[in-house]
Amino acid sequence: MEVKFNKIDDLNATLTVALTKADYSEAVEKELKKHQKNVAVKGFRTGAAPIGMIKSMYGKSILAEELNRLSSKTLYDYLKDNNIDILAQPVESESIKSEVDIEKGEDFLFAFDLGLAPHFELNISEKDKLDKYIIDVEDSEVDKEMETLRTRQGSMENVEIAEEKDLIYGTLTELNENNEPLEGGVVDKNTSFSAELIKDEALKNSLIGIAKDSTITVDISALFNGNETVISSSLGIAKEAVNDLNKNFKLTVTEISRRIPAEINQAFFDAVMGEGTISTEEEFRTKIKENLEVYYKNESEHQIEHMLTHLLNDKHPITLPDAFLKRWLLVSKEDNYNEENIDERYASESSTLKEVLIREKVAAKYEIQVTKEDIEDASLGYTLSLFRNYGMQNPDFEFVKKFSDDSLKKEAHVQQMNDIAVRRKVYNKLKEIISYNEKHTSIEGFYKMIEEHNHQH
């Protein structure tokens, strides 16, 4: 067995593994004998077939498996023993031809191209400063959240005249140039919409104040804001057929539904905050403000992490083996990457990889370790955020924990939570190192700042 490593430059290398019969013959013979004991061959009792017959039947496939196993093990053992850090996985070499003739050969050569991890020094200190926003929650924001929660917990009621936010139900019939039902066209298709969402002001105004059982002519494109997907779904036709529709449709209003905000009472408090936790409107508003302050504090922390990512990228101009990584993506993820999209998609992949390399450097320098408890905490937080996204502001803890624990039985979820835990610990450490300029701002001012930042990037 012979391994040759050739460093082409700081980011690329080749490695060859040469195997002779002495390297693999013993393992192949052992596997053949195992097959001999277990394989049933017609005309022989199990375990009694001649070894020559077993070799004739399975020898090549066993040899191929052993060569792949041995060459791979040798490759990774060499990298580990020599502290060679690589990116992605080795791929078959383009510059050196592998020599693997299972039919005739006894000596074999496996040649690999490698993408080497770039070497760089961590460059971050207390001299680095970021703006830290302290977001002030005004009473007006509590009022808005109160109304949102009342609307969410409210009930639906049928009304006779439509207002802007009401849900209008009706039927749509395609018309010809004489404003009569088009023969062979769309007829009496049920639909629903809200005038609030219509961008065409003239159409929106014609629908605000419309009465149940009214009939008007509408521009089908304006009704659904020109969204072909929504139009095809609403009318039950193929998306390709949307452009062939006539412009005018008859709309007959069959029902108007209005959400009536929930009354401010104990039932409302219990539904939002949990039974028996709040008993007065003052307590409820106080809790809302506390929740908003926690939420916007987290938003501010997320913004710091976002800006910290920019800072890290700017201070660590890492170069990657781009050509190698593109080739690896094309070979290993051919369902997602091809010659047409590789350049565009690689930009995102390389950006993510650079961030990961920097985080790994921080984790190594400050000896950051992730424990089982860290992974469980990450999963619990992740699960809680999922429930809150579905409108459960204060879900039962035991229910959330059980859901989280069940998810942790899946390997993919554990890996995802491990990544989250590592990222959290790394960024917490970085936030301890750098300095801040604290700035008070309103909610509106905070999001305006984010919008301006996103526009710049």
C-alpha positions in Angstrom: 0.0 0.0 0.0 1.3 3.4 -1.0 -0.2 6.9 -0.4 1.1 10.0 -2.3 -0.1 13.4 -1.3 0.6 16.3 -3.7 -0.3 19.9 -2.6 -1.0 21.8 -5.8 -1.6 25.1 -4.0 -2.9 26.4 -0.7 -6.5 25.2 -1.6 -6.1 22.2 -3.9 -4.3 18.8 -3.7 -4.3 15.3 -5.1 -4.0 12.1 -3.2 -3.4 8.6 -4.7 -3.8 5.3 -3.0 -1.9 2.3 -4.6 -3.1 -1.1 -3.5 -1.4 -4.4 -4.2 -2.8 -8.0 -3.9 -1.1 -8.3 -0.5 -3.2 -5.4 0.8 -6.6 -6.8 0.1 -6.4 -10.6 -0.6 -6.8 -11.7 3.0 -9.9 -9.6 3.5 -11.4 -10.9 0.2 -10.7 -14.5 1.1 -12.3 -14.1 4.5 -15.4 -12.6 2.9 -15.6 -15.4 0.3 -15.5 -18.0 3.1 -18.2 -16.2 4.9 -20.3 -16.3 1.7 -19.5 -20.0 1.3 -21.0 -20.8 4.7 -24.2 -18.8 4.2 -25.1 -18.9 0.5 -27.4 -21.6 -0.9 -26.2 -22.8 -4.3 -28.4 -25.1 -6.4 -27.2 -28.7 -6.2 -25.3 -28.2 -2.9 -26.5 -28.0 0.7 -25.9 -24.6 2.4 -22.2 -24.2 3.2 -21.0 -27.0 0.9 -20.6 -25.2 -2.4 -16.9 -25.3 -3.6 -15.0 -22.1 -2.8 -14.1 -21.8 -6.5 -17.7 -21.6 -7.5 -18.4 -19.0 -4.8 -15.4 -17.0 -6.1 -16.7 -17.3 -9.7 -20.2 -16.1 -8.6 -19.2 -13.3 -6.0 -15.5 -12.7 -6.3 -15.6 -9.6 -8.4 -18.3 -7.8 -6.4 -16.5 -8.7 -3.1 -13.2 -7.5 -4.5 -14.8 -4.2 -5.7 -16.4 -3.6 -2.3 -13.1 -4.3 -0.4 -11.1 -2.1 -2.7 -13.6 0.8 -2.2 -13.6 0.2 1.5 -9.8 0.0 1.8 -9.0 2.9 -0.5 -11.5 5.1 1.4 -10.2 4.1 4.8 -6.6 4.6 3.7 -7.5 8.1 2.3 -9.2 9.3 5.5 -6.6 7.7 7.8 -3.9 9.6 6.0 -5.8 12.9 6.2 -6.4 12.4 9.9 -2.8 11.3 10.7 -1.4 14.2 8.9 -3.8 16.8 10.1 -5.0 17.7 6.7 -8.3 19.6 6.8 -10.5 19.3 3.6 -13.7 20.8 2.5 -16.6 18.7 1.2 -15.7 15.2 0.1 -12.8 14.0 -2.2 -13.8 13.5 -5.9 -12.3 11.4 -8.6 -9.2 13.2 -9.9 -9.3 15.0 -13.2 -5.5 15.2 -13.6 -4.5 11.6 -12.5 -6.2 8.6 -14.0 -7.4 5.9 -11.6 -6.4 2.4 -12.5 -9.2 0.0 -11.4 -9.5 -3.0 -13.7 -11.5 -5.6 -11.7 -11.4 -8.1 -14.6 -7.7 -8.3 -15.1 -5.8 -6.2 -12.6 -4.2 -7.2 -9.3 -2.6 -3.8 -8.6 -4.9 -0.8 -8.3 -4.6 3.0 -8.2 -7.2 5.3 -6.8 -6.7 9.0 -7.5 -8.6 11.8 -5.7 -8.8 15.6 -6.0 -9.1 17.4 -2.6 -10.3 20.8 -1.7 -8.2 22.1 1.2 -9.6 24.2 4.0 -8.2 27.7 4.0 -5.9 28.8 6.8 -6.7 32.1 8.5 -6.3 33.8 11.9 -9.3 34.9 13.9 -9.5 38.7 13.9 -12.1 40.0 16.4 -11.6 42.1 19.6 -13.2 44.7 21.9 -12.0 47.3 19.4 -14.8 46.2 17.1 -18.0 48.1 17.8 -21.6 47.6 16.7 -24.8 49.6 17.3 -27.1 48.0 19.9 -30.7 49.1 19.6 -32.8 49.4 22.7 -36.4 49.4 21.4 -38.9 51.4 23.4 -42.4 49.9 23.4 -45.0 52.7 23.6 -48.6 52.4 24.8 -49.8 52.8 21.2 -48.0 49.5 20.4 -49.8 47.8 23.3 -53.1 49.1 21.9 -52.3 47.7 18.4 -51.4 44.3 19.9 -54.6 44.3 22.0 -56.7 44.9 18.9 -54.8 42.2 17.0 -55.4 39.6 19.7 -59.1 40.6 20.0 -59.5 40.2 16.2 -57.7 36.8 16.4 -59.9 35.6 19.2 -63.1 37.1 17.7 -66.0 35.4 15.9 -67.3 35.5 12.4 -70.7 37.1 11.7 -72.7 37.4 8.5 -73.6 41.0 7.5 -75.5 42.6 4.7 -73.1 45.4 3.6 -69.3 44.9 3.0 -66.6 46.9 4.7 -63.0 47.0 3.7 -61.8 44.1 5.8 -64.8 41.8 5.4 -64.6 38.5 3.7 -66.8 38.5 0.5 -68.0 35.2 -0.9 -69.5 35.0 -4.4 -69.6 33.3 -7.7 -67.8 34.3 -10.9 -69.0 33.8 -14.5 -67.0 34.7 -17.5 -68.6 37.2 -19.9 -68.4 37.8 -23.7 -68.0 41.1 -25.5 -71.7 41.7 -25.0 -71.5 41.2 -21.2 -73.4 38.0 -21.4 -72.2 34.6 -20.1 -69.5 33.2 -22.5 -70.5 29.9 -24.0 -68.0 27.3 -22.9 -66.4 29.8 -20.4 -66.1 29.7 -16.7 -69.5 29.5 -15.0 -70.6 30.1 -11.4 -67.2 29.4 -9.8 -67.2 29.9 -6.0 -64.7 32.4 -4.8 -63.8 34.5 -1.7 -61.7 37.6 -1.2 -61.3 40.8 0.9 -61.5 44.3 -0.6 -58.6 45.2 1.7 -56.2 43.2 -0.4 -57.2 44.5 -3.8 -54.6 47.0 -5.3 -56.9 48.5 -7.9 -58.4 51.4 -6.1 -61.4 51.8 -8.3 -62.3 48.1 -8.0 -61.7 48.2 -4.2 -64.0 51.2 -3.8 -66.7 49.5 -5.8 -66.6 46.5 -3.4 -66.6 48.5 -0.2 -70.3 49.0 0.6 -71.6 46.3 -1.8 -74.6 44.4 -0.5 -75.3 40.7 -0.3 -77.0 39.3 -3.5 -75.6 42.2 -5.6 -74.2 41.6 -9.0 -71.4 43.6 -10.6 -68.9 43.3 -13.5 -65.3 43.0 -12.4 -61.9 42.7 -14.1 -60.7 39.2 -13.2 -57.1 40.2 -13.3 -57.6 43.3 -11.0 -59.7 41.2 -8.6 -56.7 38.9 -7.9 -53.9 41.5 -8.4 -52.7 39.9 -11.6 -51.6 36.7 -9.8 -52.0 33.9 -12.3 -51.5 31.2 -9.7 -54.4 32.6 -7.6 -56.6 33.1 -10.6 -56.1 29.6 -11.9 -56.7 28.1 -8.4 -59.8 30.3 -7.8 -61.4 29.4 -11.2 -60.2 25.8 -11.2 -58.4 26.1 -14.5 -54.8 25.4 -15.6 -52.4 28.3 -15.1 -51.5 28.2 -18.8 -55.2 29.0 -19.6 -55.3 32.2 -17.6 -54.1 34.4 -20.5 -56.9 33.1 -22.7 -59.7 34.3 -20.3 -61.9 37.2 -21.2 -61.3 40.3 -19.0 -64.8 40.8 -17.7 -66.5 38.5 -15.2 -69.9 38.7 -13.5 -69.5 38.7 -9.7 -72.6 37.7 -7.6 -72.2 38.3 -3.9 -73.6 35.4 -2.0 -72.3 36.1 1.6 -70.4 38.7 3.5 -68.6 37.7 6.7 -67.1 40.0 9.3 -64.8 39.2 12.1 -66.2 40.7 15.3 -63.4 41.4 17.9 -63.6 39.5 21.1 -64.9 41.3 24.2 -62.4 42.2 26.8 -63.4 39.8 29.6 -62.1 36.8 31.5 -62.8 34.4 28.7 -60.6 36.6 26.4 -57.8 36.7 29.0 -57.9 32.9 29.5 -57.9 32.2 25.7 -54.8 34.3 25.1 -52.7 33.9 28.3 -53.9 30.7 29.8 -56.7 30.0 32.2 -56.5 31.9 35.5 -53.2 33.7 34.8 -54.7 37.2 34.2 -57.8 38.7 35.8 -57.9 42.4 34.9 -57.3 44.5 31.8 -54.5 46.3 33.5 -52.7 43.0 34.2 -53.4 41.9 30.6 -51.9 45.1 29.1 -48.9 44.8 31.4 -48.3 41.2 30.2 -48.7 42.3 26.6 -46.0 45.0 27.1 -43.7 42.5 28.8 -44.1 40.1 25.9 -43.5 42.8 23.3 -40.4 44.0 25.2 -39.0 40.4 25.2 -39.9 40.0 21.5 -38.2 43.3 20.4 -35.2 42.6 22.6 -34.8 39.3 20.7 -35.3 41.2 17.4 -32.5 43.6 18.5 -30.3 40.6 19.4 -31.0 39.1 16.0 -30.0 42.3 14.4 -26.7 42.3 16.3 -26.0 38.8 15.1 -26.8 39.8 11.6 -24.4 42.8 11.8 -21.8 40.6 13.5 -22.0 38.2 10.6 -21.2 41.1 8.3 -18.3 42.2 10.6 -16.8 38.7 10.6 -17.1 38.4 6.8 -15.5 41.8 6.3 -12.6 41.0 8.7 -12.0 37.5 7.3 -11.7 37.6 3.5 -11.5 33.9 3.1 -10.7 32.3 -0.3 -12.2 28.9 -1.1 -11.3 26.2 -3.7 -14.2 27.4 -5.8 -13.7 25.3 -8.9 -13.3 22.1 -6.8 -16.4 22.9 -4.7 -18.6 23.5 -7.8 -17.5 20.2 -9.2 -18.2 18.5 -6.0 -21.8 20.0 -5.9 -22.4 18.9 -9.5 -21.2 15.3 -8.7 -22.8 14.8 -5.3 -26.0 16.9 -5.6 -27.0 16.5 -9.2 -30.7 16.8 -8.4 -30.2 20.4 -7.3 -27.2 21.6 -9.3 -26.4 21.6 -13.0 -24.2 23.6 -15.4 -26.9 26.2 -15.8 -27.5 27.1 -12.2 -24.2 26.2 -10.5 -22.7 29.7 -10.6 -25.8 31.4 -9.1 -26.4 28.8 -6.4 -22.7 28.5 -5.5 -22.6 32.1 -4.4 -25.0 31.2 -1.5 -23.3 28.0 -0.7 -19.8 29.6 -0.5 -21.1 32.4 1.7 -22.6 29.9 4.1 -19.5 27.8 4.1 -17.3 30.8 5.0 -19.6 31.7 7.9 -19.3 28.1 9.1 -15.5 28.1 8.9 -15.4 31.3 10.9 -17.7 29.9 13.6 -15.6 26.7 13.8 -12.5 28.9 14.3 -14.2 30.7 17.2 -15.4 27.5 18.7 -11.9 26.0 18.5 -10.2 29.1 20.0 -12.5 29.5 22.9 -13.0 25.7 23.4 -16.8 25.9 22.9 -18.5 22.6 23.5 -22.1 21.6 23.0 -23.7 19.4 25.6 -26.8 17.2 25.5 -28.5 19.9 27.6 -27.6 22.6 25.0 -29.2 20.5 22.3 -32.3 19.9 24.4 -32.6 23.6 25.2 -32.2 24.5 21.5 -34.9 22.0 20.6 -37.3 23.3 23.3 -36.8 26.9 22.1 -37.2 25.9 18.4 -40.5 24.0 19.2 -41.9 26.8 21.3 -41.3 29.3 18.5 -43.1 26.9 16.1 -46.2 26.9 18.4 -46.1 30.7 18.8 -46.0 31.0 15.0 -49.3 29.1 14.9 -50.8 31.5 17.4 -50.3 29.7 20.7 -48.8 32.4 22.8 -48.6 30.4 26.1 -48.7 26.7 25.2 -48.6 24.1 28.0 -44.9 23.5 28.9 -45.3 19.7 29.3 -47.0 19.5 25.8 -44.2 21.5 24.2 -41.5 19.4 26.0 -43.1 16.1 24.9 -43.2 17.4 21.3 -39.6 18.5 21.5 -38.4 15.2 23.1 -40.2 13.2 20.3 -38.5 15.3 17.7 -35.1 14.6 19.3 -35.5 10.9 18.5 -34.9 11.8 14.9 -31.2 12.1 13.9 -31.8 14.9 11.4 -33.5 17.0 14.1 -30.6 16.4 16.6 -28.1 17.5 14.0 -30.2 20.6 13.2 -30.4 21.5 16.9 -26.7 20.8 17.4 -25.9 23.4 14.7 -28.3 25.9 16.3 -26.7 25.3 19.7 -23.2 25.8 18.3 -24.2 29.0 16.5 -25.8 30.3 19.6 -22.8 29.6 21.8 -20.4 31.1 19.3 -22.4 34.3 18.8 -22.9 34.6 22.6 -19.1 34.5 23.0 -18.5 37.0 20.2 -21.1 39.4 21.7 -19.1 39.2 25.0 -15.9 40.2 23.1 -17.0 43.2 21.0 -18.1 46.6 22.2 -21.4 48.4 21.6 -22.9 51.9 20.9 -26.3 51.7 22.7 -29.1 53.6 20.9 -32.7 54.0 22.0 -35.2 53.8 19.1 -38.9 53.3 18.4 -40.2 50.1 16.8 -40.8 52.1 13.6 -37.3 53.5 13.7 -35.8 50.1 14.3 -37.5 48.6 11.3 -36.7 51.6 9.1 -33.0 51.1 10.0 -33.3 47.4 9.0 -35.0 48.3 5.7 -32.2 50.9 4.9 -29.5 48.3 5.7 -31.2 45.6 3.6 -31.4 48.1 0.7 -27.7 48.8 0.9 -26.9 45.0 0.8 
